[in-house]
Amino acid sequence: MQYTALPHTVIPILMSPFAKPSPEEHAELLAQIGALPLRGRAWPRWIGVIAWLIMLLILARLIATASSEAGQQIAPMVAGAALVCVAALLVMAWGIWTSETEISEYGLRQSWITRREVPWEQIQSTKFIPLVASKKLVCFVQKGRPVTFQAGTPELQAAFARISLVYRRRA
């Protein structure tokens, strides 16, 4: 902790752990990423294929159950709840298959069920999370909750790693 001495008072100045990169560092980052905007799948294609295969399995089982003797005895409220859940899973599978992540001069964007976007100016720090199914970049912003972006292509994954190095939390 540093202190600034004023006449008759001492005021502590706390150093923020969220020191943003300089404009030169940010410009170098964008140059390293390459031609912008950089777009790609948010999820790897194999994750999308697995999501749709699981949906086909669920739908087949649902149809088999509905057409059986036991399926005819299911309460309408239970059947309705099951259909709502299946519809929600279909929306998720569609989102996994179609969502895209974009890195531009503006910041980061991802199409999803709702649009995610963060301008560079709002990013305080980032954390790169290299999971097996998805490589993620968590952006900690000035106000509000952190925003998570997925990278389904090697180019986006490399860009996420570079962003994480430049916007790392500085102590």
SERO-4910 file (N, C-alpha, C, O; in steps of 0.05 Angstrom, whole numbers):
BEGIN
 pado doro    nc1    nc2    nc3   cac1   cac2   cac3    cc1    cc2    cc3    oc1    oc2    oc3
  Met    A     17    -23      0      0      0      0     18     25      0     38     26     15
  Gln    A     11     44    -16     26     69    -17     10     90     -2    -14     88      1
  Tyr    A     25    110      8     12    132     22     20    158     10     43    162      1
  Thr    A      0    176      8      5    203     -1      3    221     23    -18    222     37
  Ala    A     23    237     28     23    254     51     13    282     43     25    295     26
  Leu    A     -9    290     55    -20    317     51    -16    331     78    -12    318     98
  Pro    A    -17    357     78    -14    371    103    -34    361    124    -58    362    120
  His    A    -24    350    145    -38    341    169    -55    316    164    -70    308    182
  Thr    A    -53    302    141    -67    278    136    -50    258    120    -31    266    106
  Val    A    -57    233    123    -45    212    106    -67    196     94    -84    185    108
  Ile    A    -68    194     67    -89    180     53    -77    156     39    -59    159     22
  Pro    A    -87    131     45    -76    108     30    -86    108      1   -109    114     -4
  Ile    A    -69    100    -17    -76     97    -45    -73     67    -51    -51     56    -50
  Leu    A    -95     54    -56    -95     26    -62    -88     21    -91   -100     34   -108
  Met    A    -70      3    -96    -63     -3   -124    -83    -24   -134    -87    -45   -121
  Ser    A    -95    -19   -156   -115    -37   -167   -102    -62   -179    -82    -59   -193
  Pro    A   -112    -86   -173   -101   -110   -186   -110   -112   -215   -100   -129   -229
  Phe    A   -128    -94   -223   -138    -94   -251   -125    -72   -267   -139    -53   -275
  Ala    A   -100    -74   -271    -86    -54   -288    -90    -61   -317    -80    -82   -326
  Lys    A   -104    -44   -331   -109    -50   -360    -83    -47   -375    -65    -33   -367
  Pro    A    -81    -61   -398    -57    -58   -414    -56    -30   -427    -77    -17   -430
  Ser    A    -33    -22   -434    -29      4   -446    -41      3   -475    -45    -19   -485
  Pro    A    -46     26   -487    -56     26   -515    -37     12   -534    -45     -1   -553
  Glu    A    -10     14   -528      9      1   -545      7    -30   -542      9    -44   -562
  Glu    A      4    -39   -518      0    -68   -513    -25    -79   -526    -25   -100   -538
  His    A    -46    -63   -525    -72    -71   -537    -69    -72   -568    -78    -90   -580
  Ala    A    -56    -52   -579    -51    -51   -608    -34    -75   -617    -39    -87   -638
  Glu    A    -14    -82   -601      3   -104   -608    -13   -130   -606     -9   -148   -623
  Leu    A    -31   -132   -587    -48   -156   -584    -65   -159   -610    -67   -181   -621
  Leu    A    -78   -138   -618    -95   -139   -642    -79   -147   -667    -88   -161   -684
  Ala    A    -54   -137   -668    -36   -144   -691    -29   -174   -689    -27   -187   -710
  Gln    A    -24   -184   -666    -17   -213   -663    -41   -231   -670    -37   -252   -681
  Ile    A    -65   -222   -664    -89   -238   -670    -91   -240   -700   -100   -261   -710
  Gly    A    -85   -220   -715    -86   -221   -744   -109   -204   -755   -118   -185   -742
  Ala    A   -118   -212   -779   -139   -197   -793   -165   -198   -777   -174   -220   -770
  Leu    A   -176   -175   -771   -200   -174   -755   -223   -166   -774   -218   -151   -793
  Pro    A   -247   -174   -769   -255   -190   -747   -248   -220   -751   -248   -230   -773
  Leu    A   -242   -233   -729   -236   -261   -728   -262   -275   -719   -271   -270   -696
  Arg    A   -273   -292   -736   -298   -306   -729   -293   -336   -731   -277   -346   -746
  Gly    A   -309   -350   -714   -308   -379   -715   -330   -391   -698   -344   -377   -684
  Arg    A   -332   -417   -700   -352   -431   -684   -346   -427   -654   -323   -427   -646
  Ala    A   -367   -424   -639   -364   -421   -610   -359   -448   -597   -344   -450   -577
  Trp    A   -370   -469   -608   -366   -496   -597   -354   -513   -619   -360   -509   -642
  Pro    A   -337   -532   -612   -326   -550   -632   -348   -566   -646   -369   -572   -633
  Arg    A   -345   -572   -671   -365   -586   -686   -373   -613   -672   -396   -620   -673
  Trp    A   -354   -627   -661   -360   -653   -649   -378   -650   -625   -394   -668   -619
  Ile    A   -377   -627   -611   -396   -622   -589   -424   -619   -600   -443   -629   -588
  Gly    A   -427   -604   -622   -453   -601   -635   -464   -627   -644   -488   -632   -641
  Val    A   -447   -644   -656   -457   -670   -665   -466   -687   -642   -487   -700   -643
  Ile    A   -451   -687   -620   -460   -702   -596   -486   -691   -585   -503   -707   -577
  Ala    A   -489   -665   -585   -514   -653   -575   -538   -662   -591   -559   -669   -580
  Trp    A   -535   -662   -618   -557   -671   -635   -562   -701   -633   -585   -710   -634
  Leu    A   -541   -717   -630   -545   -746   -626   -560   -751   -600   -578   -769   -599
  Ile    A   -553   -737   -579   -568   -740   -554   -597   -732   -557   -615   -744   -546
  Met    A   -602   -710   -572   -629   -701   -577   -645   -722   -593   -668   -727   -587
  Leu    A   -632   -735   -612   -646   -756   -627   -653   -779   -609   -675   -791   -611
  Leu    A   -634   -787   -592   -639   -808   -573   -663   -801   -554   -680   -818   -549
  Ile    A   -663   -777   -544   -685   -768   -526   -711   -768   -541   -731   -778   -530
  Leu    A   -712   -757   -565   -736   -756   -581   -746   -784   -588   -770   -790   -587
  Ala    A   -728   -803   -595   -736   -830   -600   -748   -843   -576   -769   -857   -577
  Arg    A   -736   -839   -553   -746   -851   -528   -773   -838   -521   -791   -852   -511
  Leu    A   -776   -812   -525   -801   -799   -519   -824   -809   -537   -846   -814   -527
  Ile    A   -818   -813   -563   -839   -823   -581   -846   -852   -573   -869   -860   -574
  Ala    A   -826   -869   -567   -831   -896   -559   -848   -898   -534   -866   -914   -532
  Thr    A   -842   -880   -515   -857   -880   -490   -885   -870   -495   -905   -881   -484
  Ala    A   -888   -848   -510   -915   -837   -515   -933   -857   -530   -957   -857   -526
  Ser    A   -922   -873   -548   -938   -892   -563   -943   -919   -548   -957   -936   -559
  Ser    A   -931   -922   -525   -935   -947   -510   -960   -945   -492   -972   -924   -489
  Glu    A   -967   -968   -480   -989   -969   -462   -984   -951   -437  -1002   -937   -428
  Ala    A   -960   -952   -427   -953   -935   -404   -954   -905   -411   -961   -889   -394
  Gly    A   -947   -899   -435   -947   -871   -444   -975   -859   -445   -979   -835   -441
  Gln    A   -995   -876   -450  -1023   -867   -451  -1034   -860   -424  -1054   -845   -422
  Gln    A  -1021   -869   -403  -1030   -865   -376  -1016   -841   -362  -1021   -836   -338
  Ile    A   -998   -828   -376   -983   -805   -364  -1002   -781   -361  -1017   -775   -380
  Ala    A  -1000   -768   -338  -1017   -745   -334  -1010   -723   -354   -987   -720   -361
  Pro    A  -1030   -708   -363  -1024   -686   -383  -1004   -665   -373   -988   -655   -389
  Met    A  -1004   -659   -348   -985   -639   -337   -957   -650   -338   -938   -635   -344
  Val    A   -953   -676   -333   -927   -688   -334   -917   -689   -363   -894   -682   -369
  Ala    A   -935   -696   -381   -928   -697   -410   -921   -669   -420   -902   -665   -435
  Gly    A   -936   -649   -411   -930   -621   -419   -903   -612   -408   -888   -598   -423
  Ala    A   -897   -618   -383   -871   -611   -372   -849   -625   -387   -828   -612   -391
  Ala    A   -852   -650   -394   -832   -664   -409   -827   -651   -436   -804   -648   -445
  Leu    A   -849   -643   -450   -846   -630   -476   -832   -602   -473   -817   -595   -491
  Val    A   -838   -588   -452   -824   -562   -448   -794   -567   -444   -778   -552   -454
  Cys    A   -787   -587   -429   -759   -593   -424   -745   -602   -450   -723   -593   -456
  Val    A   -758   -618   -467   -747   -626   -492   -744   -602   -511   -724   -600   -525
  Ala    A   -763   -584   -510   -761   -559   -527   -737   -542   -518   -723   -531   -535
  Ala    A   -733   -540   -492   -710   -525   -482   -684   -538   -490   -665   -524   -497
  Leu    A   -683   -565   -489   -659   -579   -498   -654   -575   -528   -631   -573   -537
  Leu    A   -676   -574   -544   -673   -569   -573   -661   -541   -578   -644   -538   -595
  Val    A   -670   -521   -563   -660   -494   -565   -630   -494   -558   -614   -481   -572
  Met    A   -622   -508   -537   -594   -510   -530   -577   -523   -551   -556   -513   -558
  Ala    A   -587   -545   -562   -572   -559   -583   -569   -541   -608   -548   -540   -620
  Trp    A   -591   -527   -615   -590   -508   -637   -569   -486   -632   -554   -479   -650
  Gly    A   -569   -476   -607   -550   -455   -600   -521   -465   -602   -504   -450   -611
  Ile    A   -516   -488   -592   -489   -500   -594   -481   -503   -623   -458   -498   -630
  Trp    A   -499   -511   -640   -492   -516   -668   -488   -491   -684   -471   -490   -702
  Thr    A   -503   -469   -678   -502   -445   -694   -486   -422   -683   -480   -403   -697
  Ser    A   -479   -422   -657   -467   -399   -645   -439   -394   -656   -424   -412   -662
  Glu    A   -433   -368   -659   -407   -359   -668   -394   -339   -649   -409   -324   -635
  Thr    A   -368   -340   -647   -353   -320   -631   -338   -302   -650   -327   -312   -671
  Glu    A   -337   -277   -644   -323   -257   -661   -305   -239   -643   -314   -230   -622
  Ile    A   -281   -235   -653   -263   -216   -640   -258   -194   -661   -251   -200   -684
  Ser    A   -264   -169   -653   -261   -147   -671   -247   -123   -657   -239   -125   -634
  Glu    A   -245   -101   -672   -234    -77   -660   -252    -67   -637   -242    -54   -619
  Tyr    A   -278    -73   -638   -297    -65   -618   -293    -80   -592   -293    -69   -570
  Gly    A   -289   -107   -594   -286   -124   -571   -293   -152   -578   -286   -162   -600
  Leu    A   -306   -166   -560   -314   -194   -564   -344   -197   -565   -359   -183   -550
  Arg    A   -354   -214   -583   -382   -219   -586   -386   -249   -590   -369   -263   -601
  Gln    A   -409   -259   -580   -417   -286   -585   -447   -288   -589   -462   -278   -572
  Ser    A   -455   -300   -610   -484   -305   -613   -490   -330   -596   -475   -349   -596
  Trp    A   -512   -329   -583   -520   -351   -566   -550   -349   -563   -562   -336   -580
  Ile    A   -563   -360   -544   -591   -357   -540   -597   -327   -536   -616   -316   -547
  Thr    A   -580   -314   -521   -579   -285   -520   -551   -276   -529   -532   -292   -526
  Arg    A   -549   -253   -539   -523   -243   -550   -505   -235   -527   -514   -221   -508
  Arg    A   -480   -243   -528   -460   -236   -508   -440   -217   -522   -431   -223   -544
  Glu    A   -434   -195   -510   -413   -178   -521   -401   -160   -500   -414   -152   -480
  Val    A   -375   -155   -503   -360   -139   -485   -341   -121   -501   -324   -132   -516
  Pro    A   -343    -95   -499   -323    -78   -512   -296    -79   -497   -295    -84   -473
  Trp    A   -275    -74   -512   -248    -75   -500   -246    -56   -476   -233    -63   -456
  Glu    A   -259    -33   -477   -257    -13   -456   -268    -23   -429   -259    -14   -408
  Gln    A   -286    -42   -430   -299    -52   -405   -284    -75   -393   -289    -82   -370
  Ile    A   -265    -87   -407   -251   -111   -396   -231   -102   -376   -213    -86   -382
  Gln    A   -233   -113   -352   -214   -108   -330   -192   -129   -330   -168   -122   -329
  Ser    A   -200   -154   -332   -181   -176   -333   -195   -200   -346   -219   -200   -349
  Thr    A   -179   -220   -353   -190   -244   -365   -178   -269   -353   -157   -268   -341
  Lys    A   -191   -291   -357   -181   -317   -349   -187   -337   -371   -210   -341   -379
  Phe    A   -166   -350   -381   -169   -370   -402   -173   -397   -389   -156   -405   -372
  Ile    A   -194   -412   -396   -199   -438   -384   -200   -459   -406   -219   -461   -421
  Pro    A   -178   -475   -409   -177   -495   -431   -189   -521   -423   -175   -540   -415
  Leu    A   -215   -524   -425   -229   -549   -419   -228   -567   -443   -221   -559   -465
  Val    A   -234   -593   -439   -233   -612   -461   -254   -606   -482   -248   -605   -506
  Ala    A   -279   -601   -473   -301   -596   -492   -301   -568   -503   -310   -564   -526
  Ser    A   -291   -549   -489   -292   -521   -498   -270   -505   -485   -265   -508   -461
  Lys    A   -258   -488   -501   -238   -470   -490   -253   -444   -485   -266   -433   -502
  Lys    A   -251   -434   -460   -267   -411   -452   -249   -387   -445   -227   -391   -435
  Leu    A   -260   -363   -449   -247   -339   -440   -268   -325   -422   -289   -317   -432
  Val    A   -261   -322   -397   -279   -307   -378   -268   -279   -377   -245   -274   -369
  Cys    A   -286   -260   -383   -279   -231   -383   -291   -219   -358   -316   -219   -355
  Phe    A   -275   -208   -341   -284   -194   -317   -287   -164   -325   -267   -152   -334
  Val    A   -311   -154   -322   -317   -127   -332   -319   -107   -309   -320   -115   -286
  Gln    A   -320    -81   -316   -320    -60   -296   -345    -63   -278   -343    -61   -253
  Lys    A   -368    -66   -290   -393    -68   -275   -408    -93   -284   -409    -99   -308
  Gly    A   -419   -107   -265   -435   -131   -272   -419   -157   -269   -397   -158   -259
  Arg    A   -432   -178   -279   -421   -205   -277   -401   -210   -299   -401   -197   -320
  Pro    A   -383   -228   -294   -364   -236   -315   -379   -248   -339   -401   -260   -336
  Val    A   -367   -245   -363   -379   -255   -387   -361   -277   -398   -337   -272   -401
  Thr    A   -372   -300   -405   -357   -322   -415   -361   -326   -445   -384   -326   -454
  Phe    A   -339   -330   -459   -340   -335   -488   -328   -362   -493   -309   -370   -480
  Gln    A   -338   -377   -513   -327   -403   -521   -312   -400   -547   -320   -384   -564
  Ala    A   -292   -417   -551   -276   -418   -576   -276   -446   -586   -266   -464   -573
  Gly    A   -288   -450   -610   -289   -477   -621   -270   -482   -643   -269   -504   -655
  Thr    A   -253   -462   -650   -234   -465   -672   -206   -460   -660   -203   -444   -641
  Pro    A   -185   -471   -672   -158   -467   -662   -150   -437   -664   -135   -428   -646
  Glu    A   -159   -422   -684   -152   -394   -686   -164   -378   -663   -150   -361   -652
  Leu    A   -189   -383   -656   -201   -369   -633   -188   -377   -607   -184   -361   -589
  Gln    A   -181   -403   -605   -168   -412   -580   -141   -398   -576   -134   -390   -554
  Ala    A   -125   -395   -598    -99   -381   -596   -104   -352   -589    -89   -341   -573
  Ala    A   -124   -340   -601   -130   -312   -595   -138   -308   -566   -130   -289   -553
  Phe    A   -154   -327   -556   -162   -326   -528   -138   -327   -509   -137   -313   -489
  Ala    A   -119   -345   -516    -95   -347   -499    -79   -321   -500    -69   -313   -479
  Arg    A    -77   -308   -523    -63   -283   -525    -77   -261   -509    -64   -245   -495
  Ile    A   -103   -260   -512   -119   -240   -497   -115   -244   -467   -112   -224   -452
  Ser    A   -115   -269   -458   -112   -275   -430    -85   -266   -420    -83   -256   -397
  Leu    A    -64   -268   -436    -38   -259   -428    -36   -229   -425    -23   -219   -406
  Val    A    -49   -215   -443    -47   -186   -443    -65   -174   -421    -58   -154   -408
  Tyr    A    -89   -186   -418   -108   -176   -398   -108   -192   -372   -129   -194   -359
  Arg    A    -86   -203   -365    -84   -219   -341    -86   -200   -316    -81   -176   -318
  Arg    A    -94   -212   -295    -95   -197   -270    -67   -190   -261    -51   -208   -258
  Arg    A    -62   -165   -256    -35   -156   -249    -35   -148   -219    -51   -132   -210
  Ala    A    -17   -160   -205    -15   -155   -176      6   -135   -170     11   -128   -147
***
